[in-house]
Amino acid sequence: MPDEPLTSSVAEWTRAVELDRLRPSRPIAVKLHGKHVALFLHQGEIFACNNRCPHEGYPLVEGTLDADCVLTCNWHNWKFDLKTGATLYGGDNLRIYPAKVEDGVVWLDTRDPPAAARIEEALGHLDQAMVEYDTARIARELARLAKAGAAPAVALVRVIHATHERLRDGMTHAYAAAEAWLRLRDTLSSETQRLACATEALAHIAFDTLREKIYPFTAECAPWTAEGFAAAVESQNEDAAAALLNGAFAHGLHFADLEPTLAEAALAHYNDFGHSLIYLMHVRRLIERLGPEVAKPLSLAWLRSLIYATREDLLPDFRGYADALAAWPANGRPGGTPPGADAFEGQSARQVLDVTLAAAGNAPLDIYFPLMEASARHLLRFDERHALRTDNSVADNVGWLDFSHALTFGRSLRQQCARQPHLWPQGLLQLALFVGRNSVYLDPNVPAQAAIREWAVTDEAAFHERAIAAIVDHGTGLPIFHAHWLKTWSAVREEVAAGLPAGARVAMLAAVNRLLAVRFKQRHTLRTAHQALGFVGKED
């Protein structure tokens, strides 16, 4: 018999057990309407609760009830007030069932509360689980939400509003990965995998905001102008830029109205390793998924990350970017034969910029594809010894994520330039810098074609199944790593679906195949100690 929703205050009593079967020292368990219920006789009163501890399901009839009516689960020492179900030590509250005695028989009302009440209770518990970064409890509360009929999106909206001002440096991979996790979840049929994706989405946000205080955004409003926003961002004035965003939303503008200006700001510099544009794509997708109520908090969090973004085109290695962008022909010119990936692979940042600029008269995608293929070849040829070194300088702290970013940036660029084609010059030149900056970390003894053959994907459908299995059951501790697995695989899969030349397709799939085989070194204690000694030794 299925559980009936509690739609009124009128109790519906079910015969449970004869009273004389209960003893103060002998609780019993019964099964009613699919529910396992523990019954206790305490100081002449009958108490009934879910027999499964809400922590990890241990039978509470095996617990201990003290003189104060505190029930202890003897597995992990969680404690509950058996009169109210309130948790005294642990996390989740205990489900209590009304009980009465008539004619020597114990009767119980086991109806469930209304779905809305169960959803609100689960969301409240989820708030606490997020604050404590209790990933197991996050999973349980999401499962309870689903059982009550609510999708993870309901929780994510609430979490975004609660956390966007706790990101001191603005948007992180947590929001971006949340969108990618839910998008992956949409494609899965296994309820276990679907719950795992939802849990990862929220757990990463909990990790990034753990013990962080609130860093409030200004509440000021200013009339929106694209020029004013660009100037505020260029001067790194968060309050001025945030006031303009506040004004835009207050006057009824939507994210779609603002996105062209935000994209131009994201590409105004080669900044923050491409995060600004990558994040913007995920912000748009989150708003499309969750609705306009998250547009403002997400836009503000993204803005803060842009304000504090590193401007790498101001570094000596990348100063050629500004000159190349200034020299980009406004109206195009005869392009000749588009360059292949060989023209970019292994070249310095200056050389890759020159080749890209020389190809400016070609269709943007004819430059984009070989740059993406070169980026994939570089990932395939990355000399992993650089990621494992402990005696290098800070400038050479290079790892797998330095190489994967070119592919995720490229995917974001292609999507954005489909909306704003005039941004191709900035985007292509910045993609060129990704290729050039990584050239010095390649293994000279590994030719690209040999690496492609080693990691080639021969059965794409089977590969994607293996990739999903690896990503969902990643086994890494720090969420930044499996977030990059997910986002890089997603980006390449989307690129393949959007259409790629054969060479780029083969190289990019092979690159992801290699990336998914990596076991990341998640801490660099010796490297950190080596660099600290070197820095402190020179600072005086």
C-alpha positions in Angstrom: 0.0 0.0 0.0 1.6 3.3 -1.0 2.1 6.1 1.5 -0.8 8.6 1.5 0.0 12.3 1.6 -1.0 14.1 4.8 -3.5 16.5 3.3 -5.5 17.3 6.5 -5.1 17.5 10.2 -7.4 14.5 10.7 -5.3 11.5 11.9 -5.6 8.2 10.2 -4.8 5.5 12.7 -3.3 2.1 11.9 -3.2 -0.8 14.3 0.5 -1.4 15.2 0.9 -3.8 18.1 -0.7 -5.1 21.3 0.4 -3.0 24.2 1.5 -5.9 26.4 4.2 -6.8 23.9 6.1 -3.6 24.9 8.4 -3.4 27.8 10.6 -0.4 29.0 13.7 -2.5 28.3 12.4 -4.1 25.1 11.5 -1.8 22.2 10.1 -3.5 19.1 10.0 -2.7 15.4 6.9 -3.0 13.2 6.4 -2.5 9.5 3.4 -0.4 8.5 2.6 0.8 5.0 6.2 0.2 4.0 7.6 2.1 6.9 9.9 0.5 9.6 8.8 2.0 12.9 10.5 1.6 16.3 8.2 1.6 19.3 9.3 2.5 22.8 7.6 2.4 26.2 9.1 5.1 28.4 7.7 6.1 31.8 4.2 4.9 30.8 4.1 6.7 27.5 4.4 5.2 24.0 6.8 6.8 21.5 7.2 5.8 17.9 9.9 6.8 15.4 11.5 5.8 12.1 13.5 2.7 13.0 16.2 3.7 10.6 18.6 6.3 12.0 18.5 9.3 9.5 22.3 9.2 9.5 23.1 5.9 7.9 20.1 3.7 8.6 21.2 1.7 11.7 18.1 0.2 13.4 17.2 2.4 16.4 15.6 -0.5 18.3 19.2 -1.4 18.9 19.8 2.1 20.4 19.8 3.3 24.0 17.0 5.3 25.6 17.9 7.2 28.7 15.8 8.6 31.6 15.5 11.9 29.8 13.9 10.3 26.7 17.1 10.8 24.7 17.6 8.1 22.1 21.2 7.3 21.1 22.0 5.4 18.0 24.9 3.2 19.1 26.5 3.1 15.7 27.8 6.7 15.4 26.4 8.1 18.7 23.8 10.4 17.1 21.3 11.5 19.8 17.6 12.5 19.4 14.9 13.8 21.7 12.4 11.0 21.2 9.5 13.3 22.2 10.1 15.7 19.3 12.6 14.0 17.0 15.0 16.9 17.3 18.6 15.9 16.8 20.8 16.7 19.9 24.0 15.5 18.4 24.4 14.7 14.7 22.5 16.3 11.9 19.2 15.2 10.6 16.1 15.1 12.7 14.3 11.9 13.5 10.9 11.2 12.1 8.4 10.8 14.9 4.9 9.2 14.5 1.9 10.1 16.7 0.8 7.2 18.9 -2.2 6.3 21.0 -3.4 3.4 23.0 -7.0 2.1 22.9 -8.3 -1.2 24.4 -4.8 -2.5 24.9 -3.7 -1.8 21.3 -1.1 0.7 20.1 -2.2 2.7 17.1 0.0 4.9 14.9 -0.5 7.7 12.4 2.1 7.1 9.7 1.0 9.5 7.1 3.7 11.6 5.5 3.5 15.4 5.8 2.6 17.3 2.6 5.2 17.4 -0.1 5.8 21.1 0.4 6.6 20.6 4.1 9.0 17.8 3.3 10.7 19.9 0.7 11.1 22.8 3.0 12.5 20.6 5.7 15.0 19.0 3.4 16.1 22.4 2.1 16.6 23.6 5.7 18.7 20.5 6.5 20.6 21.0 3.3 21.5 24.5 4.4 23.2 23.1 7.5 24.9 20.3 5.5 26.4 22.9 3.1 27.7 25.0 6.0 29.4 22.0 7.4 30.6 20.6 4.1 29.0 17.3 5.0 28.8 15.6 1.6 27.1 12.5 2.8 24.3 14.6 4.3 24.1 16.7 1.1 23.4 13.5 -0.8 20.8 12.4 1.7 18.9 15.7 1.6 19.0 15.8 -2.1 17.6 12.2 -2.2 14.8 13.4 0.3 14.1 16.3 -2.0 13.7 14.0 -5.0 11.5 11.7 -3.0 9.3 14.7 -2.2 9.1 15.6 -5.9 11.7 18.4 -6.0 14.5 18.6 -8.6 18.1 19.6 -7.6 17.5 22.9 -9.3 15.3 24.0 -6.4 18.2 23.5 -4.1 20.7 25.2 -6.4 18.7 28.4 -6.7 18.7 28.6 -2.9 22.4 27.8 -2.6 23.4 30.4 -5.2 21.5 33.1 -3.3 23.1 32.0 0.0 26.7 31.7 -1.2 27.3 34.3 -4.0 28.6 36.8 -1.5 30.8 34.3 0.3 33.1 34.0 -2.7 35.8 36.5 -1.7 37.4 36.5 -5.2 34.2 36.1 -7.1 32.9 33.2 -9.1 34.9 30.0 -9.0 34.8 26.7 -10.8 32.1 25.6 -8.3 29.2 27.4 -10.1 30.6 26.6 -13.5 30.9 22.9 -12.6 27.4 22.9 -11.0 26.0 23.7 -14.4 28.0 21.0 -16.1 27.1 18.4 -13.4 23.4 19.1 -13.9 23.8 19.0 -17.6 25.5 15.6 -17.3 22.7 14.4 -14.9 20.1 15.2 -17.6 21.7 12.5 -19.8 21.8 9.7 -17.3 19.1 7.1 -16.4 20.8 5.6 -13.3 19.3 7.3 -10.2 22.5 6.6 -8.3 24.6 8.5 -11.0 22.0 11.2 -11.2 22.2 11.8 -7.4 26.0 11.7 -7.6 26.0 14.5 -10.1 23.6 16.6 -8.1 25.7 16.0 -5.0 28.9 17.0 -6.7 27.2 20.2 -7.9 26.4 21.4 -4.4 29.4 19.9 -2.6 31.9 21.9 -4.7 30.0 25.1 -3.8 30.1 24.1 -0.1 33.8 23.5 -0.4 34.6 26.8 -2.0 32.5 28.7 0.6 33.4 26.7 3.7 33.9 29.0 6.7 33.9 32.1 4.4 32.2 35.2 5.8 30.0 37.4 3.7 31.7 39.9 1.4 28.7 42.1 0.5 28.2 43.7 -2.9 27.1 47.4 -3.0 23.4 48.0 -2.9 23.8 51.2 -4.9 22.1 51.5 -8.3 23.3 53.5 -11.3 21.7 53.8 -14.8 23.1 51.1 -17.0 25.4 52.0 -19.9 27.7 49.6 -21.7 30.4 52.3 -21.8 30.2 53.0 -18.1 30.4 49.3 -17.3 33.5 48.8 -19.5 35.2 51.8 -17.9 34.4 50.6 -14.4 35.8 47.1 -15.1 38.9 48.5 -16.8 39.6 50.6 -13.7 38.9 47.6 -11.5 36.2 49.4 -9.6 33.8 46.7 -8.3 31.4 49.1 -6.6 30.9 51.2 -9.7 30.4 48.2 -12.0 28.1 46.4 -9.5 26.0 49.5 -9.2 25.5 49.5 -12.9 24.5 45.8 -12.9 22.1 46.6 -10.0 20.6 49.4 -12.0 20.2 47.2 -15.1 18.3 44.5 -13.2 16.2 47.1 -11.3 15.0 48.6 -14.5 13.9 45.3 -16.0 16.9 44.4 -18.2 17.7 40.7 -18.5 21.0 38.9 -18.7 20.6 38.5 -22.4 20.5 42.3 -22.7 23.8 42.6 -20.8 25.7 39.6 -22.1 27.2 41.3 -25.1 28.8 43.9 -22.9 29.9 41.3 -20.4 31.5 39.2 -23.1 33.4 42.2 -24.4 34.7 42.9 -20.9 35.7 39.2 -20.5 37.8 39.5 -23.6 39.2 43.0 -23.1 42.4 41.4 -21.7 44.0 38.0 -21.9 43.1 37.5 -18.3 42.9 34.9 -15.6 43.7 32.0 -17.8 40.5 32.4 -19.7 38.2 31.9 -16.7 36.2 35.1 -17.4 34.8 33.9 -20.7 34.5 30.2 -19.6 32.5 31.3 -16.5 30.3 33.6 -18.6 29.1 30.7 -20.7 28.2 28.7 -17.6 26.4 31.7 -16.1 24.2 32.0 -19.1 23.4 28.3 -19.0 22.6 28.4 -15.3 20.2 31.3 -15.9 18.6 29.4 -18.8 18.2 26.4 -16.5 17.3 28.0 -13.2 15.4 31.1 -14.3 15.9 34.9 -14.0 15.9 34.9 -10.2 19.6 33.8 -10.2 20.6 36.3 -12.9 21.7 39.0 -10.5 23.6 36.9 -7.9 25.4 35.0 -10.6 26.2 38.2 -12.6 27.6 39.9 -9.5 29.7 36.9 -8.6 31.0 36.7 -12.1 31.8 40.4 -12.1 33.9 40.2 -8.9 36.0 37.4 -10.5 36.5 39.7 -13.5 37.5 42.7 -11.4 40.2 40.6 -9.6 41.2 38.7 -12.7 44.9 38.7 -13.5 45.7 40.6 -16.7 48.3 38.4 -18.2 48.6 40.4 -21.4 50.5 43.0 -19.2 53.3 40.4 -18.5 56.4 40.6 -20.7 55.7 37.1 -22.2 52.3 38.2 -23.6 52.7 41.9 -24.4 52.7 41.1 -28.1 49.0 40.5 -27.8 48.0 44.2 -27.8 50.1 44.9 -30.8 48.7 41.9 -32.7 45.1 42.9 -31.9 45.8 46.5 -33.0 47.2 45.2 -36.3 44.3 42.9 -37.0 42.7 44.1 -40.3 39.4 45.7 -39.8 37.9 44.5 -43.1 39.9 41.4 -43.7 42.4 40.7 -46.4 43.1 37.8 -48.7 44.0 35.0 -46.4 45.7 32.5 -48.6 45.9 29.0 -47.4 44.8 28.6 -43.8 47.6 27.4 -41.4 47.5 23.9 -40.1 48.1 22.8 -36.6 51.8 22.2 -37.5 52.2 26.0 -37.8 51.3 26.5 -34.2 52.5 23.4 -32.4 55.6 23.9 -30.3 56.0 27.6 -31.2 56.5 30.4 -28.7 53.8 32.9 -27.8 55.3 35.5 -30.1 55.5 33.1 -33.0 52.0 31.8 -32.5 50.6 35.3 -32.4 52.5 36.1 -35.7 51.0 33.0 -37.5 47.6 33.9 -36.2 47.8 37.5 -37.3 49.1 36.4 -40.7 46.0 34.2 -41.2 43.6 37.0 -40.3 42.0 37.1 -43.7 40.7 33.6 -43.4 37.3 32.6 -42.0 37.6 32.6 -38.2 36.9 28.9 -37.9 39.7 28.1 -40.3 42.1 29.6 -37.8 40.2 28.3 -34.7 40.3 24.6 -35.7 44.1 24.3 -36.1 44.6 26.3 -32.9 42.3 23.8 -31.1 44.1 20.9 -32.7 47.5 22.3 -31.6 46.1 22.8 -28.1 45.1 19.1 -28.0 48.5 18.0 -29.3 50.1 20.0 -26.6 48.1 18.3 -23.9 49.1 14.9 -25.5 52.7 15.9 -25.5 52.8 17.5 -22.0 55.9 16.2 -20.1 54.3 15.2 -16.8 57.6 15.5 -15.0 56.9 19.3 -14.9 53.8 18.6 -12.8 55.7 16.3 -10.5 58.8 18.5 -9.9 59.6 19.8 -6.4 62.6 22.1 -7.2 61.1 24.4 -9.8 60.4 28.1 -9.5 56.9 29.5 -9.0 56.8 30.6 -12.6 57.1 27.0 -13.7 54.2 25.6 -11.5 52.6 23.9 -14.4 50.2 21.0 -14.4 47.5 19.3 -16.4 44.9 22.1 -15.9 47.2 24.6 -17.7 46.7 22.5 -20.8 43.1 21.6 -20.5 42.1 25.3 -20.2 42.8 25.9 -23.8 40.1 23.4 -24.8 37.5 24.8 -22.4 38.3 28.4 -23.4 38.0 27.5 -27.0 34.6 26.0 -26.6 33.4 29.1 -24.8 34.9 31.3 -27.5 33.2 29.4 -30.3 29.8 29.7 -28.6 30.2 33.4 -27.8 31.4 34.4 -31.2 28.4 32.7 -32.8 26.5 35.5 -31.0 29.1 38.2 -31.4 31.4 37.5 -34.4 33.3 40.8 -33.9 35.0 39.2 -30.9 36.8 36.6 -33.0 40.1 38.6 -33.3 40.5 38.9 -29.5 39.4 35.3 -29.0 41.7 33.8 -31.6 44.7 35.8 -30.4 44.1 34.8 -26.8 43.7 31.1 -27.9 47.0 31.5 -29.6 48.6 32.6 -26.3 47.3 29.4 -24.7 49.1 27.4 -27.4 52.3 29.4 -27.1 52.6 29.6 -23.3 52.6 25.8 -23.0 55.2 25.0 -25.7 58.2 24.9 -23.4 56.6 22.1 -21.3 56.3 19.6 -24.1 58.2 16.3 -24.2 60.6 16.7 -27.1 60.8 12.9 -27.5 57.1 12.4 -28.1 55.9 13.5 -31.6 52.3 14.5 -31.8 51.3 11.8 -34.2 52.8 9.1 -31.9 50.9 10.5 -28.9 47.7 10.7 -31.0 48.1 7.0 -32.0 48.7 6.0 -28.3 45.6 7.7 -27.0 43.3 7.5 -30.0 39.6 7.0 -29.4 38.4 4.3 -31.9 34.9 3.8 -30.5 33.5 7.2 -29.5 30.3 5.9 -28.0 32.2 3.4 -25.8 34.7 6.1 -24.9 32.0 8.5 -23.7 30.5 5.8 -21.6 33.9 5.1 -20.0 34.4 8.8 -19.5 31.1 9.3 -17.7 31.8 6.3 -15.5 35.3 7.8 -14.6 33.9 11.3 -14.0 31.0 10.3 -11.8 33.2 7.9 -9.8 36.3 10.0 -9.9 37.9 9.3 -6.5 39.7 12.6 -6.2 39.5 14.6 -3.1 39.8 18.2 -4.2 36.8 19.2 -6.4 38.9 21.4 -8.7 40.3 18.3 -10.4 37.2 16.3 -11.2 35.5 19.6 -12.2 38.2 20.0 -14.9 37.7 16.4 -16.0 34.0 17.1 -16.4 34.3 20.4 -18.1 37.1 19.4 -20.5 35.3 16.3 -21.5 32.0 18.2 -21.9 33.7 20.9 -24.0 35.3 18.5 -26.4 32.1 16.4 -26.7 30.2 19.6 -27.5 32.9 20.6 -30.0 32.6 17.3 -31.8 28.8 17.6 -31.9 29.2 21.1 -33.3 31.5 19.9 -36.1 35.3 19.6 -36.3 37.7 18.7 -39.1 39.0 15.2 -38.8 42.4 16.1 -37.5 41.1 18.3 -34.7 38.4 15.8 -33.8 40.9 12.9 -33.5 43.4 15.0 -31.5 40.9 16.5 -29.1 39.3 13.2 -28.3 42.7 11.6 -27.7 43.7 14.6 -25.5 40.7 14.0 -23.3 41.4 10.3 -23.2 44.9 11.0 -21.8 43.6 13.6 -19.4 41.1 11.1 -17.9 43.9 8.7 -17.3 45.8 11.1 -15.1 46.0 10.7 -11.4 46.5 14.2 -10.2 49.1 15.2 -7.7 46.8 17.1 -5.4 49.4 18.5 -3.0 52.9 19.9 -3.5 54.3 20.0 0.0 58.0 19.8 -1.0 57.6 22.2 -3.9 55.8 24.7 -1.6 58.6 24.4 1.0 61.3 24.8 -1.6 59.7 27.9 -3.0 59.1 29.4 0.4 62.7 29.0 1.4 63.9 30.6 -1.8 61.5 33.5 -1.5 62.1 34.2 2.1 65.9 33.9 1.6 65.8 36.7 -0.9 63.1 39.0 0.5 65.6 41.1 2.6 
